[in-house]
Structures are given as C-alpha cells and as structure tokens.
C-alpha cells in the first residue's frame, strides 16, 4: 500500500448514506459507482474505478460520467462540511487529459466560498500518479430542504438526519 493510499485510508469517512437511489453514491443502485467519500480540511475525497461500460471512446471514461463525478463530489463537500443539501446552478468542466476506464481515480472537491444561500466549489479528477485529468468549478444554491425532499420523494426529517450524519462530530463547518 502506498503512503498516499495509507493517507487516504486514514481520513474519516463521511457517515451519511444517501436515502435515495443515486447513480454515483447509493450502495443499492444496480448500475452505480457506489462512491464513498472521506472528509478533508476543505471538502471531500474519494477513489473509484470507472468500469469500461461507462466509456465514450473505447477505454476512455465518457465526459458526462467525469462531469457527474465532479458534481457529486461537490455536493458531498457541501453536505460533509456544512450540512447543506443544494442544487448545482452552474458548472464548468475542463478536460485536461484522457480519463481511462478500469484505472484507479481520485475525485476531490474543495469549497472555496460559502454563505447561507450560495456556494462555490472546485473539483478535480486525478490518476494514480496524481496528475489532474479534469477539473471543475461550480456554483450552488440552497433551496429549502422541504422543497428538495418533495422533489426527491424523501421525507424531510430523513434528509435532515442524513445531513446530520454527513458532518464530522464537533465540526462547526468552518
């Protein structure tokens, strides 16, 4: 095990489990990526291997899947650091190098601005050598939790419990 992998493994895992059937993070999604995130000082980090059946060109991860990974990491950063469930307002993705299927990837998101109504988050996808393959900047809005609960078909209390579970105990969400 590399020292980078040991370092990753030592980070505390985000405790919440999404109560729905998210393609990226739900453990029960039959075709999902089943990502689990870990807390970092400014957001979250995860590792994954994207299977071949999510390719665009053979052997390369489809750009929409890369964008999905970055969007998901950004959402988890906001949930883990601030206990907020938001919606993506705008997202810019830069594809810097090919992202290959079947290879270990690191997906990371860091919050760069946050207030009670909006946030800005930056994300990266890196290969096992630490090269940045794709990066994103996105802005978020925070509708009322009751509105998201209605759209997601999940009870508001269940969503709030999920958000509470995402936070590190004793973390003020600086």
N, C-alpha and C positions, 0 to 999 in steps of 0.2 A: 504494500500500500504506500503510495507516495505521500510526502509531507503535506501537499496541497489537499489530497483526499482526506488525510487524517484531520487537517484543519477544518475542512468542510463537515466532516462527521462530528466534530466537537461542538459545532454551533447548535443551539437549541432549536428543536423542530417547532414549527408553528402548530399549535394544538388543534385548531378548528378543523372540522371536516364539513365540507360544503353539503348542505342538506338536499341539494338537487342532483341532477344528472349531467353535470358539466363534462364536456368532452375532454378538457385538459386535466382537471383535478379530481373528479369523482372516482372513488375506488371501484364503484359498481358499474361504470359505463363500459359496455362490452367492447367498444372500439376505441376507448380513450387512451390517453397518455399516462394517466394516473400519477401526475406530478405531486410531490410533497415538497413544501418549502421550509427553509430554515431562516431564522432571524439573523440579520446583520445589523450593524450600527445605524444604517440609514434606510434599510428596507429588507429585502429577502433575497435568497439564492436557492437554486435547485439544480439538480443534474438530471439528465434524461438521455435516452437513446430513441431517436425517431425511427420507426420501422420503415422499410422500403415501400410499403403500400401507401405512404404519405409523400411520395416523390412527385416532383414536377417532371423535370428531365430525369431519366433513369439514374439512380444513385444520388440524386440531389433532393434535399427537402424542398417541398413546394413553398413558394414565397408566402402564401396565405397561412401556412402552418407556422412558419417563422414569425409572422406578424402576430398570430394567435398566442404563441409562447410569450412574446414580449408584452402583449396586452394583459395576459393572465398574471405574469409576474408583477406588473404594475399594480393590478388590482390587489394582489396578495400583500404587496408592500404597504398599501394604504390600510388594509384590514389589520395587518400584523403590527404596524407602528402606531396607528391612530384609531383603530376600531371602527373605521368608516367604510361603508359599502357605497361605491359610487358607480357612475357610468362614464365611459370614455366619450369625451366631447370631440377631441381631435387627436390624430396620431400621425406622426411622420416616421417612416422606417427607411433606414439606409442599409442597403445590402452591399457589404464590402467585399466578401469573398464567398465562394460556394460553401453551403452548409450540407455536409454529406449525411445520408441516411446510415443507420447502423453504427454510428460513432458516438462516443460519449460527448455530450454538450453540457455547458454550464449556462444557465439562464439567471440573470441578476437584474434587480430593479432597485433604484435608489430614489427617494423622494427629494426633490430639490426645492419645492415651495409647497406650503400647506397653509390653508386657513379653513374656517368652518364651512365655506361654500365651494371652494375650488382647490385644486392641487395640480402640480406639475411633477411628472415622474420621468426619469431616464432609465433605459434598459439596455442590456447587452446580451448577445449570444456569443459564447466563446467555444473554441475547440479545446481538446485536452492539452494542447500546448499553450493555452492562454491567449491565443490570437482572437481578436474581436472580428467576428464574421458578419454580424449585423448589429445595428443599434437603433434605438427609438427614443423619441421624445413624445410625450402625450400629456394632454390636459384632461382633467376630470372635474365632474360636477357631482354634488351630493344631494340627490332628491331625498325627500322624506322616506324613512325606512318603510313606512306603511305603503308608500307608492311602489317601492321595489318589491315588497312582499306580495302585493297584488299582482304585479307583472310576473313574478316568479312562481306564483301559486304556492307560496310557503307562508306559514303563519309568522306574523311579525315577531312574536316572542321567541320563536325558534331561530329566526335570523339574528335577533339580538343576542341570544345565548351563543350562537355560532361566533359572532363578532367578539364577544367577551372571551371565548376560548382561544381566539387567534392571538390575543395580546400576551406579552410576557408578563408573568405575575410581578407586580410592583413597578411596571413600566409606565411612566407618565406620558409616553408618546411624544417625546421631545421633538 
